[in-house]
């Protein structure tokens, strides 16, 4: 199998990846019918990184896939170095594919003298040489405006909704947002599930402390219903665990937690195991090691979505159309494009 996907005359697609999530890159390459281009990468004794591509990338459209997972700063820096190497090797175009964009939660100032780190991230990628950025479920969609160039903001909702739809009697389902800030996403979920009831958990957060939130009460009726609790990212699991507790007190029949990014830092696994949820469903935008998996965890592949978006960009097609034409049931291995 070749490392190059040939398109129109003079156009070649190459996929490269860092060391953070090689399994995802391999799955995406399989969907595209190519192999990941081999890369020489290693660390010096002081922690500095070295990257070199083993084949020519001159004139190619190169997609650099790297999820920003633990160790997050090393993952970001390695991707920046890979982009710089491509720029200096005369790649025709460079797309930074970041399934999880690091620092995306720091997209505005809450207090004086704070950074807007999300903006800094986009500036770094532009400076390194990225022409385009592709990511899945940014914390805030308006973050796309931080990049002076095309941003393909993919949504994992169709993949997750399709999984949920097959497992519930939708007449007994309610979609729940873990806080008021995600209510718009929960509304989209409710609509895709056929107009099911909607609720949200009223939450207060201490902005001076990281990962500290208190769930107070449920706004909406969830008594006797199977609740689908939807979020974009689960870090330490505190918000979700608190929300599950409040939903149980409100009389929910069952709780299924659904999120795009399963970061699962620190006490997250133990919290989620004991939160009372029947199942936790996430995608593999970040690697989930075996020690962080349990019987109640389901990990769905995001590779078909990424592969389809990459193919659409390479062929000058419409990325938005992928979601407009998404079928009710795609099955495993479905290629959007």
C-alpha positions as CSV (number, residue, x, y, z in Angstrom):
1,X,0.0,0.0,0.0
2,X,1.3,3.4,-0.9
3,X,1.9,6.4,1.5
4,X,0.5,8.7,-1.2
5,X,-3.2,9.2,-2.3
6,X,-3.1,10.6,-5.8
7,X,-5.8,13.1,-6.8
8,X,-6.1,15.4,-9.8
9,X,-2.9,15.7,-11.9
10,X,-0.2,17.3,-9.7
11,X,-2.0,16.6,-6.4
12,X,-0.9,14.1,-3.8
13,X,-2.1,13.5,-0.3
14,X,0.2,12.4,2.5
15,X,-0.7,11.7,6.1
16,X,1.9,12.0,8.9
17,X,1.6,11.7,12.6
18,X,3.4,12.3,15.8
19,X,3.9,9.9,18.7
20,X,0.9,10.7,20.8
21,X,-1.9,8.7,19.1
22,X,-0.4,6.5,16.2
23,X,-3.4,4.1,16.4
24,X,-5.8,6.8,15.3
25,X,-3.6,7.9,12.5
26,X,-3.3,4.3,11.3
27,X,-7.1,3.9,11.4
28,X,-7.5,7.1,9.4
29,X,-5.0,5.9,6.8
30,X,-6.9,2.6,6.5
31,X,-10.0,4.6,5.7
32,X,-8.2,6.5,3.1
33,X,-6.5,3.4,1.6
34,X,-3.0,4.6,2.2
35,X,-0.2,4.2,4.8
36,X,1.1,6.8,7.3
37,X,4.3,8.2,6.0
38,X,7.2,6.9,8.2
39,X,8.8,9.6,10.3
40,X,12.0,9.5,12.3
41,X,11.3,11.1,15.7
42,X,13.2,11.0,19.0
43,X,14.1,13.0,22.1
44,X,17.5,14.3,23.1
45,X,18.7,13.9,26.6
46,X,17.4,17.3,27.6
47,X,13.9,16.7,26.3
48,X,14.3,18.5,22.9
49,X,12.7,16.7,20.0
50,X,14.0,15.8,16.5
51,X,11.8,15.0,13.5
52,X,12.6,14.1,9.9
53,X,10.5,12.5,7.2
54,X,11.9,9.5,5.5
55,X,10.5,10.3,2.0
56,X,10.1,13.5,-0.1
57,X,7.0,15.6,0.6
58,X,7.7,18.2,-2.0
59,X,4.6,19.5,-3.7
60,X,2.3,17.3,-1.6
61,X,-0.8,18.2,0.4
62,X,0.2,17.0,3.9
63,X,-2.1,16.4,6.8
64,X,-0.3,16.3,10.2
65,X,-2.4,14.4,12.7
66,X,-1.6,14.8,16.4
67,X,-4.1,14.8,19.3
68,X,-3.1,17.1,22.2
69,X,-3.1,14.5,24.9
70,X,-0.9,13.8,27.9
71,X,1.9,14.9,27.9
72,X,0.0,17.8,26.2
73,X,2.8,20.4,25.9
74,X,5.1,17.8,24.3
75,X,2.3,16.7,21.9
76,X,1.8,20.3,20.8
77,X,5.5,21.1,20.4
78,X,6.1,17.9,18.4
79,X,3.3,18.8,15.9
80,X,4.7,22.3,15.5
81,X,8.1,20.9,14.7
82,X,6.6,18.5,12.2
83,X,4.8,21.4,10.5
84,X,8.0,23.5,10.4
85,X,9.9,20.5,8.8
86,X,7.2,20.2,6.1
87,X,7.3,23.9,5.4
88,X,11.1,23.7,4.9
89,X,10.7,20.6,2.7
90,X,8.4,22.4,0.3
91,X,5.1,20.8,1.0
92,X,2.4,22.3,-1.2
93,X,-0.1,22.7,1.7
94,X,0.0,21.8,5.4
95,X,-3.1,21.0,7.4
96,X,-2.8,20.5,11.2
97,X,-5.3,17.9,12.2
98,X,-5.9,18.2,15.9
99,X,-8.7,15.9,17.0
100,X,-8.5,17.5,20.5
101,X,-7.1,21.1,20.4
102,X,-5.1,21.8,23.4
103,X,-5.9,24.9,25.5
104,X,-9.2,25.3,23.7
105,X,-11.0,25.9,27.1
106,X,-9.0,29.0,27.6
107,X,-10.8,30.9,24.9
108,X,-11.7,34.1,26.9
109,X,-10.7,36.2,29.9
110,X,-12.6,35.7,33.2
111,X,-10.3,37.9,35.3
112,X,-7.7,40.6,34.6
113,X,-4.2,39.6,33.7
114,X,-5.2,36.2,32.3
115,X,-4.0,34.9,28.9
116,X,-6.3,33.8,26.0
117,X,-4.2,30.6,25.5
118,X,-6.5,29.3,22.7
119,X,-5.7,32.3,20.6
120,X,-2.0,31.7,21.2
121,X,-2.3,28.1,20.0
122,X,-3.8,29.2,16.7
123,X,-1.0,31.8,16.3
124,X,1.6,29.2,16.9
125,X,0.3,26.9,14.2
126,X,0.1,29.8,11.8
127,X,3.7,30.8,12.5
128,X,4.9,27.2,12.2
129,X,3.5,27.0,8.7
130,X,0.0,25.5,8.9
131,X,-2.3,26.7,6.1
132,X,-5.4,25.0,7.6
133,X,-6.5,23.6,10.9
134,X,-8.9,20.7,11.4
135,X,-10.3,19.8,14.9
136,X,-13.3,18.0,16.5
137,X,-15.7,19.8,18.8
138,X,-13.8,22.8,19.9
139,X,-14.8,24.1,23.3
140,X,-16.3,27.2,21.7
141,X,-17.1,27.3,18.0
142,X,-16.2,31.0,17.8
143,X,-12.5,30.0,18.5
144,X,-12.3,29.4,14.8
145,X,-12.0,33.2,14.4
146,X,-8.6,33.1,16.1
147,X,-7.0,31.5,13.0
148,X,-6.3,33.6,9.9
149,X,-7.1,30.8,7.5
150,X,-9.6,28.0,7.0
151,X,-10.7,26.0,10.0
152,X,-12.6,22.8,9.6
153,X,-14.6,22.4,12.8
154,X,-15.9,18.8,12.8
155,X,-18.6,17.6,15.1
156,X,-18.7,14.1,16.6
157,X,-22.5,14.4,17.3
158,X,-23.6,12.3,14.3
159,X,-21.4,9.4,15.4
160,X,-22.5,9.6,19.0
161,X,-26.2,10.1,18.2
162,X,-26.3,7.1,15.9
163,X,-24.9,4.9,18.8
164,X,-27.5,6.3,21.3
165,X,-30.4,6.1,18.9
166,X,-30.1,2.3,18.5
167,X,-30.1,1.6,22.3
168,X,-33.1,3.4,23.7
169,X,-36.8,3.7,23.4
170,X,-36.8,7.4,22.4
171,X,-40.2,8.0,23.9
172,X,-38.6,7.6,27.3
173,X,-35.4,9.6,26.7
174,X,-34.4,13.1,27.9
175,X,-31.3,14.9,26.8
176,X,-29.5,16.7,29.6
177,X,-26.8,19.4,29.4
178,X,-24.3,19.4,32.4
179,X,-24.5,23.2,32.5
180,X,-26.2,26.1,30.9
181,X,-23.3,26.8,28.6
182,X,-23.8,23.6,26.6
183,X,-27.6,24.0,26.2
184,X,-27.4,24.8,22.5
185,X,-25.6,21.5,21.9
186,X,-28.1,19.6,24.0
187,X,-30.9,21.2,21.8
188,X,-29.2,19.8,18.7
189,X,-29.1,16.4,20.3
190,X,-32.7,16.5,21.3
191,X,-33.7,17.5,17.7
192,X,-31.6,14.7,16.2
193,X,-33.3,12.2,18.5
194,X,-36.7,13.2,17.3
195,X,-37.6,16.1,19.6
196,X,-37.1,14.4,23.0
197,X,-37.4,16.5,26.2
198,X,-34.5,18.7,27.2
199,X,-33.1,19.6,30.6
200,X,-29.9,21.1,32.0
201,X,-28.1,21.1,35.3
202,X,-27.7,24.4,37.0
203,X,-24.0,24.6,38.0
204,X,-21.8,27.1,39.7
205,X,-18.0,27.2,39.2
206,X,-15.2,28.9,41.1
207,X,-13.2,30.5,38.3
208,X,-10.2,31.0,40.5
209,X,-9.7,27.2,40.9
210,X,-9.3,24.6,38.0
211,X,-11.8,21.7,37.7
212,X,-14.0,22.9,40.5
213,X,-17.8,23.0,39.9
214,X,-20.9,22.4,42.0
215,X,-24.1,21.0,40.5
216,X,-27.1,22.5,42.2
217,X,-30.4,21.3,40.6
218,X,-32.0,20.1,37.4
219,X,-33.9,22.5,35.3
220,X,-36.5,20.4,33.5
221,X,-38.4,17.2,34.2
222,X,-36.4,14.0,34.1
223,X,-38.4,11.8,36.4
224,X,-38.7,8.3,35.1
225,X,-36.8,9.1,31.9
226,X,-33.5,7.6,30.5
227,X,-31.2,10.6,30.6
228,X,-28.5,11.1,28.0
229,X,-26.0,13.5,29.6
230,X,-24.0,15.2,26.8
231,X,-20.7,17.1,27.0
232,X,-17.7,18.0,24.8
233,X,-14.8,17.0,27.2
234,X,-14.4,14.9,30.3
235,X,-11.3,15.9,32.2
236,X,-11.4,15.0,35.9
237,X,-15.0,13.9,35.8
238,X,-16.1,16.2,38.6
239,X,-18.8,18.0,36.6
240,X,-20.3,14.8,35.2
241,X,-20.2,13.0,38.6
242,X,-22.0,15.9,40.2
243,X,-24.6,16.1,37.4
244,X,-25.3,12.4,37.7
245,X,-25.9,12.7,41.4
246,X,-28.4,15.5,40.9
247,X,-30.2,13.6,38.1
248,X,-30.5,10.5,40.4
249,X,-32.0,12.7,43.1
250,X,-34.4,14.2,40.5
251,X,-35.7,10.6,39.7
252,X,-34.0,9.8,36.5
253,X,-34.6,6.1,35.4
254,X,-31.0,5.8,34.0
255,X,-28.1,7.9,33.0
256,X,-25.9,7.5,29.9
257,X,-22.9,9.9,29.7
258,X,-21.8,10.9,26.2
259,X,-18.8,13.0,25.4
260,X,-16.4,13.6,22.5
261,X,-13.1,13.9,24.3
262,X,-12.3,11.4,27.1
263,X,-9.2,13.1,28.6
264,X,-9.8,11.2,32.0
265,X,-7.3,13.0,34.1
266,X,-6.5,12.2,37.8
267,X,-9.5,10.8,39.6
268,X,-11.8,10.7,36.5
269,X,-12.0,6.9,36.1
270,X,-12.9,6.3,39.7
271,X,-15.4,9.1,39.7
272,X,-17.1,7.9,36.5
273,X,-17.2,4.3,37.7
274,X,-19.0,5.4,40.9
275,X,-21.2,8.2,39.5
276,X,-24.3,6.0,38.9
277,X,-24.2,6.1,35.1
278,X,-25.2,3.0,33.2
279,X,-22.7,3.6,30.5
280,X,-20.0,6.2,29.5
281,X,-19.6,6.7,25.8
282,X,-16.7,8.6,24.3
283,X,-14.7,8.8,21.0
284,X,-11.0,8.0,20.5
285,X,-9.9,11.6,19.8
286,X,-7.3,11.0,22.5
287,X,-5.7,7.6,23.3
288,X,-7.5,5.7,26.1
289,X,-4.9,3.3,27.7
290,X,-6.1,0.0,29.1
291,X,-5.7,1.1,32.7
292,X,-8.3,3.8,32.0
293,X,-10.9,1.4,30.5
294,X,-13.7,-0.4,32.4
295,X,-16.7,-2.5,31.5
296,X,-19.0,0.5,31.5
297,X,-16.9,2.5,29.0
298,X,-17.6,2.5,25.3
299,X,-15.1,4.0,22.9
300,X,-16.3,4.9,19.4
301,X,-13.9,5.4,16.4
302,X,-13.6,9.0,15.1
303,X,-11.4,7.8,12.2
304,X,-14.2,7.7,9.6
305,X,-15.1,11.3,10.3
306,X,-11.5,12.5,10.1
307,X,-10.8,10.5,7.0
308,X,-13.9,11.8,5.3
309,X,-13.1,15.4,6.1
310,X,-9.4,15.0,5.0
311,X,-10.6,13.5,1.7
312,X,-13.1,16.3,1.2
313,X,-10.5,19.0,1.8
314,X,-8.0,17.2,-0.5
315,X,-10.6,16.9,-3.3
316,X,-11.8,20.5,-2.8
317,X,-15.2,19.2,-1.7
318,X,-17.5,20.5,1.0
319,X,-16.8,19.5,4.6
320,X,-20.1,20.9,5.8
321,X,-22.0,18.7,3.4
322,X,-20.7,15.6,5.2
323,X,-23.0,16.5,8.1
324,X,-25.9,17.6,6.0
325,X,-26.1,14.3,4.2
326,X,-25.2,12.1,7.2
327,X,-27.5,9.0,7.1
328,X,-29.6,7.7,9.9
329,X,-27.4,4.6,10.3
330,X,-23.9,4.5,8.9
331,X,-22.5,1.2,10.3
332,X,-18.9,0.5,11.2
333,X,-16.4,1.8,8.7
334,X,-18.7,4.2,6.9
335,X,-16.8,6.8,5.0
336,X,-18.8,10.1,5.0
337,X,-17.5,11.2,1.7
